[in-house]
Amino acid sequence: MDKRLLDQVQKALQAQQDTIKRQAQMLDNQQRYMDQQLRQKDQDIAELTASLNKLAQTKIQELERLPTLFKQLQTSMTEQTNVFNGWVDHQNNHVTTQASLASELLALGNIQIQLVEQLKTYQSTIAQPDYLKSVTTQLENDTVKWESGLSELVNVQSKIEQSQAKITGSQTAIEAELKELKTLLDKLEK
C-alpha cells in the first residue's frame, strides 16, 4: 500500500515537474516572441525616424532654395522689364519721329497746295501755252497724290499711337506683377 502511494506521489511529482517544464518553455517562447516583437518595433521606429529625418531635410533644403529661386525669378523679370522698357523707349522715339515727319509732310503738302493755287491764279491772268497747261495738270495730279498719301500717313500715325498705348498698359501690368513678387520675396526672407 505504501509502495503504491509512493508511486502515485512520484507520478504526481513527475507530472508537476513536466507541467513546470512546459510552463517554463511557454514562458521562454513568449519571452522570445516579445523580444522579437520589440526588436521589430525598434527597427520600424528607427526606419520611420530615418524617413522622417530625410523628409524633413528635403523640405528644409527646398525652403532654403526658395528665396534663391524667388531672387532668380525677380532678376529675370527685372531683366525682361528693362529690355521691354528699352523697346518701349525705342518705340516712343520712333512714334515721335513719325509724328514729326508727318507734321513736316503736312506742312510741305499745304505749301505745295498753296503754290498750285497761286499758279492757277497767275495762269488765269495770262495766256497759257500748251506746255504750261501740261505742267499745271501734272502739279494738280501730284497734289492729289500728296493729299492722299498724307491722309494715309495720318491714319498710320493714329494706329501707331493706339499700339503705343496698349504697350504702355502691358508695361504697367508687368511692373505691378514685379512689385507684387518683390513684396512676396521680402515677406519670405523675414
Secondary structure, DSSP 8 states (H G I E B T S, - for coil): -HHHHHHHHHHHHHHHHHHHHHHHHHHHHHHHHHHHHHHHHHHHHHHHHHHHHHHHHHHHHHHHHHHHHHHHHHHHHHHHHHHHHHHHHHHHHHHHHHHHHHHHHHHHHHHHHHHHHHHHHHHHHS---HHHHHHHHHHHHHHHHHHHHHHHHHHHHHHHHHHHHHHHHHHHHHHHHHHHHHHHHHHHH-
